Amino acid sequence: MTTPNEANHYDMRGHRVPAMSPSEIDFIAGRICKIFKLSRQSFSVQKIGTFINDLEENGIFIDCIDNDEWMMEDIARAMVDPQKGFIYMPEWMYEKLNRSDPEAVRIFLHELGHIFLCHRAMLHFSDTKGVLEEDSEWQADEFADSIIRKLKLRAPGAQLELKYF
C-alpha cells in the first residue's frame, strides 16, 4: 500500500474518481456478494454461467468479441463501459472465464468493480495531484481482490514478464 508521503507522487493508472478507502471498497464488495448470493462455488465451472445470467438479468452484460476482431490485445484483456453496464472481452478470455481460470475470474471481477463502484471519469481539471484512493484502476483491483479474499477463491499466480533486449 502506498504511504501518504508516496501518495503525493502517485501516477494514476486509470481515470480519477472520487476517493474510496479499502474499507469502503471492501464493504461494497461484501454487499455485492450478499445481493448476488455469491460463494466460492459461484465461480466454479458448473456455476459461473448462472452468475453471468444473474448479472444479465440485472442489466450487466458481457459482449464476447471474436478473437480476430479484438483490437485491444496490446492494451487490455477486457474493457468496460460502466454507464452502459457492458463488459467487453475477447472470446479466448470468455472461454477462460467459463473454465474458472483464476486470472480470468480476477479480470472479470476487476471489470465488475468499475460498474459496482460507479466509475465515471471526473476531476480532470483539478488543481491537485491525484492520490491512490482516487485511481479507478486501483479501486477496481481492490474490489476484485476483496471478493477473491471473501470467497476464498484461488488467486491468480504471479505473472512472469520477460524483457527482450
N, C-alpha and C positions, 0 to 999 in steps of 0.2 A: 504494500500500500504506500502511496505517496505521502510524505510528511508535509505539513503546512508550508514549511520553508521551500520544499521542492515544488509545491503546487504553484508558486509564483512563476515558475518557469515551465509549466506544463504545456506541451504541444497537443492540441486536440487531434484526435483520430477521426472524429465524426462531427456532426452538427452540434452547435452549442444550444443546450436546452436548459430549462430550469433545474437547478441543483437538486439532487436527491442523495441522501446518505445511504450507506449499505443497509442500515436497519430499515429504512423506508422501502427500499427495493425488496428486501427480504420479506417484509410484511405483505407487499403486493404479490410477490411470488407465492407466498403461503395462501393468500386469498384465492388466487387462480387455481392452485392445487385443490382447494376445497370446492370451489364453484364447479370445476370440471371433474371432481371426484378422482383426481389423479393418484396413481400409486406406481410403484415400480413396474407392476405388470402392464400398466397403460402404455409402456414403451417397448413391450415385448413384440416379437414378430407376429404373434397371434392377435394382439390388441391394438397396435398402433393405428391401424385403419379405422377402428372405432373412434379413437381420439380425433383423428383427422376429420371424420364425418361430423363429430360433435362441434368441431371448430366451424365447419361449413354451415351447420345449422344456426350458428351464432354470427354469421357474416364474415368469417375469416377463411380465405380461400388460398389454395396452393395452385399456382399456374406452373405446370410442368412443361418446360420448353425442350423441344427436340435438341439433342446434343449438338447437331450440326448448325442449329440456329442460335445457340447460346453464344453471344458475342462478348461475354464478360469474363471469359476464362482467366485472363491475366489480372482481372480486377477483383472479382468476387465469386464465391461459390454459390451464393444465393443473394437475393436482394428483396427489399420490402417496400411497399407503399403503405405506410401506417394509416393514412387518411382513408384509403380505399379498402384496407384490410386484405391486401393481396401479398402473398409471398411468392416470389419467382425463383425457380431453381431449375438447373438442367436435369434431364431425365436420369443421368447416372447418379446424381445426388438424391433424387427422389427414390430411386431403387435402393440406395444405401440406407436411406431413412426407413424404408419399409423392411429392411433386413435388420433394423435396430442397431446399426453401426454407431458406436459411441460418438464419433466425430460428427456424423450427420445429425444425430439427435441434438448435440450441443449447438450446431449451426442453426438448426430449426428452432430450438429454444431461444437462441440469440435473436433471431428474426421476430419471433413472437414477443420477445421483450420490447422491441421497438413499438409494437402495436399496443401491448398492455400498459406500457409506461407512457403512452400517448405522445410519442415523439413527433415534434414539428420543429423545423428549423426556426430558431429565434435568436435574438440578441446579436444579430450580425453587426450592428453598428455601435456596440457597447464601447465605452471608453476604457473599460477594464479588461485585463487579460483573463481568459477562461481558466477555470480550475478543473481538476479531475472530475469532481462531482457534477459538472455541467457538460461532460462529454457523453453524447448519446451512445457511442460505441462502448465506452467503459460501462455505462449503465446497463446496456443490453447484455454485456458479458457477465456482469454481476447477477442479473436476472437469471440467465441460463445456469450459472454456477450455483445459485441459490436453490433452484429446482433440482439440479443434479444432487446436491447435498441432502436436501429434504427427503427425496425419494430414494436415496442411496443407489443412484444409477451408476453404471460403470463410467468413469471419467475417461475421456479420450487420452491416449498416450501422448507423450511428448513427441512433437513433430521434428523429425530430422531435417535440417536445412543444410544443403550442400552449396558451398560457394565455388564457382568455377572461375579460374584465373586465366 
